[in-house]
């Protein structure tokens, strides 16, 4: 049986709290000093006043007090009541308070005073404590989880499933890849007759039963609505058709078995589609074939399994491997598109992000997911990144010449860890910038969201060198993948981008709304620019304006476009102006938005 998805990180502060020692306000400082000395791990104490008030004394501040000027603090303070040295108004919250709300309060109050610890009130009146650092760690864990998890079912979400599917298809050393596509047959009837609350219970129940039926190592995901998917492997031995049919039947039975916790009328069967491909199968094709097989099962009356085997390695001929990208570079077939980054209050295009494309002679305009993985495997990304930097600097200089003050303030370029590790990177980048007649402050390096902190630690020195020269450092997809709050303290970051997953749900989810607000407030408090990604409607933009998030990027504000087409938009400064550009010259919005580089 597959492992149940790991428990969600604590979303309330109660599970994070630790016991705290309490002393009377009348205790003398000399006695309290002995208590701190006896327990070196004691971080703070709560102070109980006679009138029922509560104060807080932190170890570090008390130690400074008792040291005093010239080492005479202990003699000066030892007979003083501890209550007179305490913080008389510490932050106190109930244990049911949400982590994101408490972090938001801490960040707001930190502008006036610093909070190292927060007091937690238990239902029985007892006090506990949690450090501000632990709260931010918990928030980082929550943000990471929310970016890859479905909030209702707790399963992996569509983005995580697609990433894992792509990785599984690339792994040539493993047996065949199988995708099981599950669609509940009666979801609409349950919602219409019993209400959406019962429909949600059916979703949660189906998620639990699919997880129970899955094997260790399988990934169970909710793709959206009443659609689920399972990613697994098919070992050799049996014929593929029999293996696929047996696999699908296992999950069909899991859903067909009634859940006694649900009303009888909420029971639903499922239509199951299974697609199997050899190692190297095209992930998009594999998922599409599983979906098509599911549709055939539904057309046959539902509660059935249909299979597709031998999914081809690629839906269409691939454009080539890494060395072909270099050939495209030499032939002038690579293109840079730019997407505006817009001021939320003034609507001005303050920056643009450079996005690489390949105008392939046979396959048309290719997005990066069609060729950059091959270039990365061929170790060609430093050369590609250098081309992007040179082209972006030249285009920015061109806008300066044509538009003057209306030109973007800077251009964002995505650099891989491999490129950042290149010896002499800082000198090379500065030479490229100066050759274009630009200052280094006009360039912002976007760090890859796929790189975790351990990988980026190897290029911290290079990042500090770039920053010292004025180059901006932007952390992309904040909260998703590997990008967390921990990066802010470890890296010389000058800007962050709020991941589109939080923006997409901010109007419907109180937690996601609070995360967006917190990151906006945090950016102001630590002096980094904050950009919200994935803006697709006016309501999201209005909400960002109310939350004082300064910058935004997304299809509502402008599709990625070639430099010459973007010039008209930059002349007016109106983001919507890009809509007048013919669609064949622009990137069409994908079904599922992915990496901005992609």
N, C-alpha and C positions, 0 to 999 in steps of 0.2 A: 504494500500500500504506500502511496506517495506520502511524503511528509506534509502535514498541514502547513500552509504558508506561515512563516514565522510571525509571532505575535507582533501586532502593531506597536511601534514606539509609543510611549506614554503621551496621550494628547491632553491629559490633565496633570496638574502639578503634584497631586497626591502621591502617586507611585515614586516620584523623584525625591520626596521629602525624607530627611533623616532626623533622628531625635536631637533635641537641643537642651542643654542645661539651663536651668532658671535660677536666678538669685534674687533676693530681696533688694529693693532700692536702697535700704539702709545699710547694707553690707559695706564695710570700708574697702577702699581701693587696695589696701595692703593685703586684706584677706583674699580678694579676687585675684590679685597678682599671684598668690600662692596656688590658687586653683589652676590658673593658666600654666604656671610652671610645672605643676604636677602632671598635666596632660598636654604634651606638646602637639597632639593632633586636634585639640579643641579649637575650632575656628572662631567661635563667638558664643555669647551667652545672652539669654533673654533676661530683662530686668523687670521685676514686678513691682509696681508702685502701689502705695496704700489706697489710692483712689481708684484702683482698677486699671490704670493705664499700663501700657507695655512699652518698654524701651529695648534697645539692642546695643550691645558693646561688641565690637569686632576685635579679635586678637591683635592684629597689626596696629590698629589705631591706639589701642590701649597700651601696647608696648612702647609706642612713640611717646605717649603721655607720661608713662612711668620712667622713661629714660630722661626726658626733659632736657633743658639747656644745661650743658656742661655736666650731665650725668646726675643732677640733683632732683630729677622728677619724682623719684620714689619718696624722698624725704619730704617733698612739697605736698604730695598727693596721698600718701598712705593712709591718713586718717579721714580723708574726704569720703562721704557716702558715694558709692558707685553710681547711684542713680543720677547724680549731678553731672556725670561724665558721659552718660549714655545718649544715644540718638533717641530723642523722645517721640519721634514719629516715623518708625520704620514702616516699610511696606508690609502689610499683612493681608493675605488672601485666603479664601476658603480652599480646601483641598480639591474641590471640584472645578476650580478655575482652569480655563484652557491655557496650555503652555504658550500658545501664540499671543493670547491676550496679555498675559503677565509679561512676556518679553517686550511687547509693545509698550506697556506701562513703564518698564525699567528703562527702555531706550528714551522714552519721553522725559522721564524724571532725571535721567543721567545728564540732560542738558543743563540742569540746575545743580544737581548734587549726585554723587556717585553712590550706587547701591551694590555692595558686594554680596549681600545675602538678603533673602526674602523669607519672612516668617509665614508658616502655613498653619492654619487653624483646623484642627481635626473636629469631627462632629461632636465629640465628647468634651470639647473645650481645650484639650491638650494642644501644645504648640510643637511645631517641628520647623525645620529650616531647609532651604535649598539655596545653593550658591547661584549667582547670576551666570557664572561660567557654565554650570551644569544645565541651566535653563536654555542657554543658547546652543549647547550641544544637542539637547533634546529637540529643539526647534530644527536644527540642521538635519537630524535623523528623520523628523516628520516631513520636512520638505523633500528630502530624497525619496522617501517612501511614496508620498503623494504624487510625485512626478512619474512613478512607474507602476502605481497601483490603482485599481478601480475603487472609488470610495465606498460604494454600496456593498459589493461582494467581498472585497479584500483580495481578490485575485489580481494577477498581473493585468495591466491595461494594454490597450492596442499597441502603443508605442513600444513597450517592453517586449511584447510578443514579436513584433516585426523585427526588432533588433536581434533577439535571440534566434529567430528563424533565419535571418540573413547569415548570422554567425554559423549556425548549424549547416547551412548549405555550402558554406565556404570550407568546412572541415572535411577534407578529402579522406582523412584517415578513419572516419567513422562509417558505420553501416548506413543504409538508406534512411532518408528523412521522411517522416509521416506527419501530415497535418489532418487532424480530425475537426471538422466544422460542425457545430451543433446549433440548431435553431429550435427554440421551443415552439410547439405547434399551436398552443392555445393562449399565448400571452395576451393578445388583444381581447379575447373573450373574458379572460380573468380580470383585466383592468376595467373593461366596460361594465361587467356585472358585479364585481366585488370591490372595485376601487383600486387605486394605485398603491395604497398601503399594502394590500394583500398581494398585489403584483410584485412589489418589492420583496415581500417575504418569499414568494416563489423564486425570484432571482437568487436570493441568498441560499435558499434550500438547494436549488440546482447547482450552485457553485460548490456547496459542501459535498454533494453526492458525486459530482465529477471529480473533485479532489480525492475523495475516498477511492474511486475506481481507477485513478491514475497510478502509474508505477513510479518508483523512486527515480528522480531525475527528469520526469516529465514536467512540462510547464503548462499549467492550466490558466487560461486568460478569459476575461470578458471583453469582447471586441466592441460592444456597444449594444444597447437595447436588450433584446433577448437572444443575442448571438454570443456563443462561446467558441473557444478553440483550444485544442490540446496539441502541443508539439512533442513528438516522441520519436523513437528510433525503431526501425524494423530490422531485426537480425536475419541473416540468411537461413536457409533450411526448408521452410515451407514456400509454396508458390506465393508470389506477391498478392494475388487476388484473395487467397484464403487468409493470409495474414491481415490484409486490410479489412476484410469482412469480419473477422473475429475481433479485431480491434474496435471497429465501429459498433458491433453488437454489444460489446462490454459497456460502452458508454450509453447506448440506447437503453439497455436494461437498467442502468443506474438511474436514468431519468424516469423510466416507465414504472419503477417501484414507487408506490405512493408514500409520501411523507406524512406520518400520523400527526405531525405538528401543524399541518396545513388543513384548511377546510376541504372537504371532499370535492367541492366544485372548483377548487384551485389546482387540482391535479392536471398535469399536462405531459403528453409524450413529447418526443423530439425527433426531428428529421436530421439524419446524420450523413455527412459527406466525408469520405476519406480519400486523400490523395497521397501517393507515395512516389518519391523521386530518388534517384541515386545521388550519391555525394556529388556536389557541384550543380545540383538542380537550381533553376532560377527561382528565388523565393517568391517573387510576385506571381509567377506562373503557378507555383505550387499552391499558394493560398487561393488563387482564382479558380483552380481546378477543384479544390476541396469545396469551395463555395458552390460551384456549378454542380458537383455531385450531390451536395445537400439539396439544391433546388430540384434535382431529379427525384430525390427521395420525397420531397414535399409534393411534387406533382403526382406521385404515385399514391398519394393518400396520407402521407405523414407516418410518423412512428416507424420509419424504415431506414435502412442503410444502403447507400450506393457508393461505389468506389471507382477511383481512377488510378491506374498504375503507370509506371514508366514515364513520369512527367519529364519532358526534355530538359537538358542542362540549361538552356536559355530560351527565352521567348522569341528572341530574334538574334541574329548574329551580333556578337559583341564587337565593339569598334577596335579592339586590339589590346595589347598589354602596355606596360609602362613605357617601353621604348617608343611605342606609337604616339604617345602623348608628346614626347620630345620631337617626333617627326611633325606632329601637328603644330607644335610651337614654331618649328623652323619654316613650315609652309604657311604660317600666318592664319591657321584655322582656329586658334584659341581666341576666345572673346572674354571681355569683362563686362558684366552687367552690374548695375548699381541700384541699391534700394535705399530710399530716403530714411533718415532718422530725424524726426520732426519734433520741434518744441510743442509741448501740449498746450501751453497758454497762448503762444503767439503764432503757431502754425508755420513757423519758418523752418526750412530745411537746414538744420545745423550741421549735419554730417551725413555721410553715405557709407554703406557697407559694400565692399567689392566682392563680387560673386563670380566665380569662373564658370565658363561654358565652353563647349567644343562644337563648332559649326562643322559637322562631319559631312564629307562629300556624298556619302551614301545614306547615312542614317539621320541626317538633319541635325537640329540643335539638340545637343546632349547635355543633360544635367550632370553634376559631379559624381553622383552615385554610379553612373555608367562607366566612368573611367578613372576616377581618383583611387579606388581600391587597388586597381592594377598598377597604377603609378606608385602607390605606397609600397606594394610588394616588390616592385622593381627598384626600390630605393631612389626614386626620381623626384620625391616631393620637394627637396631643397631647390632643385632647378625650377620646378613649377612655381614654388612660392616666390622665388626671385623674380620670375617673369611677372607674377601678379603685382608684386611691389613696384617694379619698374613701370608697368602699365598704369597702375593706380596713381603713382606720383605724376606721371606725364599728363594724365587726364585732369588731375586736380590743378596742376599748373595751367592747363588749357582753360579750365573754368575761371581761374583767377584772371587770365588775360581778357576773357570775353565778358565776364560778369562782375568783376571787381568785388565789392563788398557783398554781393549776393551769392558769391561762390560759397560752397560748404566750408565750414571752419576746419574740418578734418575728414580724413577717409579712414575707415576701419579695414584692416587686412587680417585675414586668418592665417596664422603660421602654425605649422605642426611642431611637435616636440622635437622631431628629427631636425627640422630647420633651426629651431631655437638652440639646439646643441652644437650647431656648426661652429668651428673655431673662427674667430674674427667676425662673428655675426654683427656686432655693434658697429664696427668700422664699415662693413659692407652696406648696412642699412643707411648709415649716415651719409656715405658717399652717394648712394642712390638718391636720397632725399635732396642733398645739396646740388647734385647734377641737374635736378628738375627745378632748382631755384626756390625750394621750399625750406621752411624751418622744421626741425624735428618734432615740434609740438603739433604739427599738422597731421601726424601719423599716429594712429592708435592700433596696437597689436591686440587682436582678439585671441585669447587662449582657447585651445580646443576643449570642448566640454567632455570629450571622451577620455581625457587624461586625468588620472587621479592625482592626489597631492603628492604621493610617493614619486610619480613620474616627473611632476613639475619641480620637485625639490632639486632634481639634477640640473635645472636651468635657472635656479633662483639668482645665481650670480649674474648671468646674462640679463635677466629681467631687471635687476637693480642697475646694471650698467646702462641699459636702454632708458630706464626711468630717469637716471641722473642726467642724461642728455636731453631730456624733455619729451621723450616718446611716451605716449599714454599706454596703459596696460588695462585691457578690458576683460572681465570674467564673463564668459558667455553662458547662457542657460542656467542662471542662478537657481539652485534648488533641484535641478534635474541631474541625472547621471552622477558625475563625480563632483560637480561644482556646489560647494556648501559654504556656510559661514566661516568654516575653519580656514578657507583660502584667504579670507580678508586679512587675517592677522599674519599669515605666513608669506604672503606675496605682496609686492608693491603695486597694488591695484589702484587705479584711478577711476574706474568705471565698472558697473555691473549691469547685466541684462537680466531682467526677471523672466524666467522661463514661461513660454506661451501656455503651458498647461495650467498655471495658476491664473493667468489672465483670462483664459477661456472659461474658467469656472467661477470667477470672482463675483459675478452677478447673482449666482445661485448658491454659492457656498460661503457661509460665514467665515470658515477657516481660511479658505483661499483669499477672500477679501482681506482678512486680517494679515495674511502673509504679504500681500502686495503693499498694504499700508505700512507694515513693519519695515520692509525693505526700502520703501521710499523714505521713511523717517530715519532709518539707519544710514542711508546714503547721505542725507543732510547732516547728520550728527558727526560722521567721520570724514566728510568732505569728498565723497566720490559721486560721480554722475550716475544717475539711475535711468535706464531705458526699459520700458515694458515692451516685450515682443508679442507678435501675433495679434495685433489689433485688427479686428474684422468688422466691427460695427460701431455706430455712434454712441451707443450706451456705454460700451467699454471705455471709449475715449472720454466721455463725460465723467465717468467714475474716476478715471485716472486724474482728471483735472481737480476733482473734489479732494482726492487723496494727495494732491501736490506732487505727483510723480512727474518729473520735469520733461522726460523725452519718451517718444513712442515710435514703434516701427511695425509695419504690417501691411497687409493687402489693402486695407481701407485707406491708407495714407500713400500708397504707391507701390505698384508692382516693380520687380526688378527690370531694369531697362538699360539698353546701351547708353554710353556717355552722351552721344549726340542727341538722342531722343530726350534725355533727362535735362538737357539744357533749357528747353522750353519751360519745364516745371520750375527750374531754378530761377529763370527770369522773373516769374510771377511770385515765387515763394509759396504757391498754393499746392499742397500735396495732391489734391484731387485732379490737378491738371494733367497728371500722367495718364489718366483714363482716356484722354483723347488720342494717345498714340495707338496706331493699329496693333491689334492683338498679336499678329504674327511676328511682331518685333519684340514682344514681351514674353516674360515667363507667365504661363497660365498657372493659376493657383492649383496645386496638386490636391488629390483627394484627401491625403493626410499630409499636412505640412511637416517637413523634416528639418534637418540641420540647415542653417542659413547658408552654409557653404554648399549645401546640396539642394 
